Amino acid sequence: MLRRAMQLVLTIVMIMSATAGGMLATAAPAQADECYTWGRTLSEGMSGADVTQLQIRVAGHVDYGEILSVDGSFGPRTTAAVTKFQQAYGLAADGVAGSQTFSKIYALQDPDCTPIHFTYAELNKCNSDWSGGAVSAATAKSNGLRTMWKLEAMRHAMGDVPLTVTSGFRSTACNNAVGGASNSRHLYGDAADLVGSPTLCQLAQRARYQGFGGIFGPGYPDHNDHTHVDGRTSRSWSAPNCGV
């Protein structure tokens, strides 16, 4: 009788432990997200596809002139970018991506992974399948997504003012039709031409803090009516009328 009682107690303890373990296991992500769900806290020294997804979303939160590598490796620069993202949205700024950081990212993205204030259609007014450029359609579309997340960071940094994109990805045919340069970054899907309010110079000046390698605006040939930003990995800026 005593043995059966002890077995019953042990069984109850095991069930309670398993239940608690299940609750802990499902509590790791801040929430399930239709686009992408992180399942672990990320910090410096870690690597993986989930780090890559994080880097895409924080690459616009960098220092002046910095370009964050989206390489799946959580190093000091990613820590700094996560910290700036957290500061930008009023979160505890420790450079560690946990439930609060992921919850904010979930709130900022649509089901197709684009940031809430930009769409694939907005970044591709040429052809919907992203083909015909200098890279594969999949790469061009991926580059477009990265550009949108930088624009989302820029939009927020400027006071959440709308940014108007007049040109993004172009196929070779589209690029030729508008007289674009033969090596235009638009062919790679990582470029955007901006107009409207804020002013073109404000856009060119602010872009220096959002991870854009290419910035061209007023005073640069054929750029007096728009500010161009792109994701090249080396810095090339010219907007003489704006001090850039």
C-alpha positions in Angstrom: 0.0 0.0 0.0 2.8 2.4 0.9 4.6 1.5 -2.3 1.5 2.3 -4.4 1.1 5.6 -2.6 4.7 6.5 -3.3 4.3 5.6 -7.0 1.1 7.8 -7.1 3.0 10.8 -5.6 5.9 10.2 -8.1 3.5 10.1 -11.0 1.9 13.4 -10.0 5.3 15.1 -9.6 6.4 13.9 -13.1 3.2 15.1 -14.7 3.6 18.5 -13.0 7.2 18.7 -14.1 6.3 17.8 -17.7 3.5 20.5 -17.7 5.9 23.1 -16.3 8.5 22.1 -18.9 6.0 22.4 -21.7 4.9 25.9 -20.5 8.5 27.0 -20.4 9.2 25.6 -23.8 6.4 27.5 -25.5 7.1 30.7 -23.6 10.5 31.3 -25.4 9.1 33.2 -28.4 7.3 36.4 -27.5 4.4 35.2 -29.7 3.9 33.3 -32.9 4.2 35.5 -35.9 2.9 34.8 -39.4 6.1 36.0 -41.0 8.8 34.7 -38.8 9.0 33.6 -35.2 12.2 33.6 -33.2 12.5 30.7 -30.8 15.4 31.7 -28.6 17.0 34.8 -27.1 19.9 36.0 -29.3 23.0 37.7 -28.0 26.6 38.3 -29.0 28.6 35.2 -29.9 25.6 33.3 -31.4 25.0 32.5 -35.1 22.4 31.1 -37.3 19.5 31.8 -39.7 17.6 33.5 -36.8 20.5 36.0 -36.4 20.3 36.7 -40.1 16.6 37.5 -39.8 17.3 39.8 -36.9 20.1 41.6 -38.7 17.8 42.3 -41.7 15.5 44.1 -39.3 18.0 46.1 -37.3 20.4 47.0 -40.2 19.0 50.5 -40.4 19.8 51.3 -36.7 23.6 51.9 -37.0 26.1 54.7 -36.5 27.0 57.4 -39.0 28.4 55.8 -42.2 28.2 52.2 -40.8 26.9 49.3 -42.9 25.9 46.2 -40.9 26.9 42.9 -42.5 23.9 40.5 -42.7 26.0 37.4 -42.2 24.2 35.4 -39.5 27.0 36.1 -36.9 26.0 38.1 -33.8 29.1 40.2 -33.2 29.7 43.6 -31.6 28.2 45.6 -34.5 25.0 43.5 -34.3 24.9 44.2 -30.5 25.2 47.9 -31.2 22.4 47.8 -33.9 20.1 45.9 -31.6 20.8 48.4 -28.8 20.0 51.3 -31.1 16.8 49.6 -32.2 15.8 49.1 -28.6 16.5 52.7 -27.8 14.5 53.9 -30.9 11.4 52.1 -29.6 11.7 52.7 -25.9 12.8 49.2 -24.9 15.4 48.2 -22.3 18.6 48.7 -24.3 20.9 45.9 -23.5 21.8 44.7 -27.0 20.2 41.3 -26.3 17.3 40.3 -28.5 14.7 38.7 -26.3 10.9 38.7 -26.1 10.4 42.5 -25.9 12.6 43.1 -28.9 10.9 40.3 -30.9 7.5 41.6 -30.0 8.3 45.0 -31.3 9.6 43.5 -34.5 6.4 41.5 -34.9 4.4 44.7 -34.5 6.5 46.3 -37.2 6.1 43.7 -39.9 3.3 42.4 -42.1 2.7 38.7 -42.8 5.0 38.8 -45.9 7.9 40.1 -43.7 7.8 43.6 -45.1 7.8 46.5 -42.6 4.3 47.9 -42.0 4.9 51.2 -43.9 6.4 49.7 -47.1 5.3 47.0 -49.6 7.0 44.9 -52.3 4.8 46.7 -54.9 6.1 50.1 -53.7 9.7 48.9 -54.2 9.0 47.3 -57.5 7.1 49.4 -60.0 8.8 47.6 -62.9 7.6 43.9 -63.0 6.1 42.0 -60.2 8.3 38.9 -60.4 11.6 40.8 -59.8 13.2 39.2 -62.8 15.4 40.7 -65.6 17.8 42.6 -63.4 21.5 42.1 -62.7 20.8 39.3 -60.1 18.3 36.5 -59.8 14.7 37.4 -59.0 15.0 35.9 -55.5 18.1 37.9 -54.7 16.6 41.1 -56.0 13.4 40.6 -53.9 15.6 39.8 -50.9 17.6 43.0 -51.4 14.3 44.9 -51.7 13.2 43.6 -48.3 16.5 44.7 -46.7 16.1 48.1 -48.2 12.6 48.5 -46.9 13.7 47.7 -43.3 16.4 50.4 -43.6 13.7 52.8 -44.9 11.5 51.9 -41.9 14.3 52.8 -39.6 14.8 56.1 -41.4 11.1 56.9 -41.4 11.0 56.4 -37.6 14.2 58.4 -37.0 12.6 61.3 -38.9 9.5 61.4 -36.7 7.5 58.7 -38.4 6.9 60.8 -41.4 5.8 59.0 -44.6 8.6 58.4 -47.2 7.6 58.4 -50.9 9.4 55.9 -53.1 9.2 56.7 -56.8 11.6 54.0 -58.1 13.0 50.8 -56.7 13.9 47.6 -58.5 14.3 47.8 -62.3 14.8 45.1 -64.9 17.3 46.0 -67.6 14.5 46.9 -69.9 12.9 49.2 -67.3 16.3 50.8 -66.5 17.0 51.5 -70.1 13.6 53.0 -70.6 14.2 55.6 -67.9 17.8 56.3 -69.0 19.3 54.7 -65.9 23.1 54.0 -65.6 24.2 50.6 -66.9 25.5 49.7 -63.5 22.5 51.2 -61.6 21.9 49.6 -58.1 18.2 49.6 -59.1 19.1 46.5 -61.2 20.0 44.7 -57.9 16.8 45.6 -56.1 18.6 47.4 -53.2 17.9 51.0 -54.3 15.1 53.4 -53.7 14.5 56.9 -55.1 12.8 59.2 -52.6 10.8 62.4 -53.0 8.4 64.7 -51.2 8.5 65.7 -47.5 10.9 65.7 -45.7 13.1 67.7 -48.1 15.5 65.9 -50.4 18.4 67.3 -48.4 16.9 66.1 -45.2 16.6 62.7 -46.7 20.2 62.6 -48.0 21.5 63.7 -44.6 19.5 61.3 -42.5 20.3 58.3 -44.8 23.9 58.5 -43.6 22.7 57.1 -40.2 20.6 54.3 -41.6 23.1 51.9 -43.1 22.9 53.0 -46.8 26.2 52.6 -48.7 25.0 54.8 -51.7 23.4 58.2 -51.2 23.0 60.6 -54.1 20.9 63.8 -54.1 20.7 67.5 -55.0 23.8 68.7 -56.7 24.7 65.3 -58.1 24.1 64.9 -61.8 20.4 64.0 -62.6 19.5 63.9 -58.9 18.1 67.3 -58.2 14.5 66.0 -58.2 15.0 63.0 -55.9 17.3 61.5 -53.3 18.7 58.0 -54.1 19.7 55.5 -51.5 21.1 52.0 -52.0 22.6 49.0 -50.2 26.0 48.8 -51.8 28.6 47.5 -49.3 31.1 50.4 -49.9 30.3 54.0 -49.1 29.6 56.4 -52.0 27.9 59.6 -51.2 27.3 62.7 -53.2 24.7 65.4 -52.6 26.8 68.6 -52.9 23.8 71.0 -52.3 23.1 69.2 -49.0 26.6 69.0 -47.6 26.8 65.2 -48.3 
